Amino acid sequence: MPLTLFAAALAGPSLGAALDAGSYPLATLTNRHAGAAVLTLVYDPQGRLGSCAVEAEAGSGAFGATTCAALRRPVVEPARLADGAPAWSRVRVLVRFFANDGHDAYEAEIARLGRTPDLELTARGLPARLEGSGAEVAVAADVDGRVQGCVPVAAGANPDLARAACAGGATMALPPLVLADGRKVPFVSTLLVKFVRAP
């Protein structure tokens, strides 16, 4: 199955319906606490969660582990390669649950928790208003992690930043996606790219 730069159909997994109000950790909900976690998720081509690793968490209790458990239940729309074929995927996401009243002992801690950029690009001539701006892109990678295709994730993304993010991402190699049986597989991943001005 070829991975090409003609990435009209390239997309990460659709996680929109994977978490809902019923996924909110019960103990956290009962105590009206908020929580957040940065997770690395691996989905198979059928949209089933293969692994969930907690990179960081904030809030009450083991919020990350509880969120991973909730994500194991639903099947999501899988990632797609440029030709539309379902693919393995590895994505980093920030998941936040908030209590309705907005008054939570963990609010400041949660506000500080965020998804860090996967790639930082330094650009000469970057307008000051775009300093620190970012773009999220979906990339297709071969079995060795070499980027083969790239498209913006958000429809309303700045097209110049998205093109620059794809150009910068195309030069990097991602860690290969190695399954439990030792096989390396082609995959789709989302990257958050941050832009900084050259001195």
Residue pairs with C-beta under 8 A, 6 or more apart in sequence:
1 81
1 83
1 85
1 186
2 82
2 83
3 81
3 82
3 140
3 141
3 142
3 148
3 149
3 186
4 82
4 83
4 148
4 149
5 82
5 148
5 149
5 150
6 82
6 149
7 82
7 138
7 140
7 149
7 150
7 151
8 82
8 151
9 80
9 81
9 82
9 83
9 84
10 80
10 81
10 82
10 138
10 139
10 140
10 149
10 150
10 151
10 188
11 79
11 80
11 138
11 151
11 153
11 188
12 79
12 89
12 91
12 138
12 153
12 188
12 189
12 190
13 41
13 43
13 47
13 76
13 77
13 78
13 79
13 89
13 91
13 188
14 76
14 77
15 41
15 76
15 91
15 93
17 74
17 76
18 71
18 74
18 76
19 67
19 70
19 71
19 95
23 67
23 70
23 71
24 97
25 35
25 61
25 63
25 66
25 67
25 70
25 97
27 60
27 61
28 34
28 35
28 59
28 60
28 61
28 63
28 66
28 97
29 99
31 60
32 99
32 100
32 101
32 104
33 59
33 60
33 99
33 104
33 105
33 106
34 59
34 60
34 96
34 97
34 98
34 99
34 104
34 106
34 107
34 110
35 57
35 58
35 59
35 60
35 61
35 63
35 67
35 96
35 97
35 106
35 110
36 57
36 58
36 59
36 63
36 94
36 95
36 96
36 97
36 110
36 113
37 54
37 55
37 56
37 57
37 58
37 63
37 64
37 67
37 94
37 95
37 113
38 54
38 55
38 56
38 57
38 92
38 93
38 94
38 113
38 114
38 115
38 116
39 52
39 53
39 54
39 55
39 64
39 67
39 68
39 71
39 92
39 93
39 95
40 51
40 52
40 53
40 55
40 90
40 91
40 92
41 49
41 51
41 52
41 71
41 89
41 90
41 91
41 92
41 93
42 49
42 50
42 51
42 52
42 88
42 89
42 90
42 177
43 49
43 50
43 76
43 78
43 79
43 88
43 89
43 91
44 50
44 78
44 88
45 78
45 79
45 85
45 86
45 87
45 88
46 75
46 78
46 86
47 75
47 76
47 77
47 78
47 86
48 75
49 71
49 72
49 76
50 88
50 179
52 67
52 68
52 71
52 72
54 64
54 65
54 68
55 92
56 64
56 113
57 63
57 64
57 113
58 106
58 109
58 110
58 112
58 113
59 97
59 106
59 109
59 110
60 106
63 97
67 95
78 86
78 87
78 89
79 86
79 87
79 88
79 89
79 138
79 187
79 188
80 86
80 87
80 188
81 87
81 140
81 149
81 186
81 188
82 140
82 149
87 140
87 186
87 187
87 188
88 177
88 185
88 186
88 187
88 188
89 187
89 188
89 189
90 177
90 187
90 188
90 189
91 189
91 190
92 115
92 118
92 190
92 192
93 115
94 113
94 114
94 115
96 110
98 104
98 110
104 110
115 192
116 192
117 134
117 192
117 193
117 194
118 191
118 192
118 193
119 165
119 168
119 169
119 172
119 191
119 192
119 193
119 194
120 193
120 194
120 195
120 196
121 164
121 165
121 168
121 193
121 194
121 195
121 196
122 195
122 196
122 197
122 198
123 164
123 195
123 196
123 197
123 198
124 197
124 198
125 198
126 195
126 196
126 197
126 198
128 197
130 158
130 161
130 195
131 195
131 196
131 197
132 194
132 195
132 196
133 158
133 161
133 194
133 195
134 161
134 192
134 193
134 194
134 195
135 152
135 154
135 157
135 158
135 161
135 162
135 164
135 165
135 192
135 193
135 195
136 152
136 153
136 154
136 157
136 165
136 190
136 191
136 192
136 193
137 150
137 151
137 152
137 153
137 162
137 165
137 166
137 169
137 190
137 191
137 193
138 150
138 151
138 152
138 153
138 188
138 189
138 190
138 191
139 147
139 148
139 149
139 150
139 166
139 169
139 174
139 188
139 189
139 190
139 191
140 147
140 148
140 149
140 150
140 186
140 187
140 188
141 147
141 148
141 174
141 176
141 177
141 186
141 187
141 188
141 189
142 148
142 186
143 176
143 184
143 185
143 186
144 173
144 176
144 184
145 173
145 174
145 175
145 176
145 177
146 173
146 174
147 169
147 170
147 171
147 172
147 173
147 174
148 186
150 165
150 166
150 169
150 170
151 166
152 159
152 162
152 165
152 166
153 190
161 193
161 195
164 193
164 195
165 191
165 193
165 195
168 193
169 191
169 193
174 189
176 184
177 184
177 185
177 186
177 187
178 184
179 185
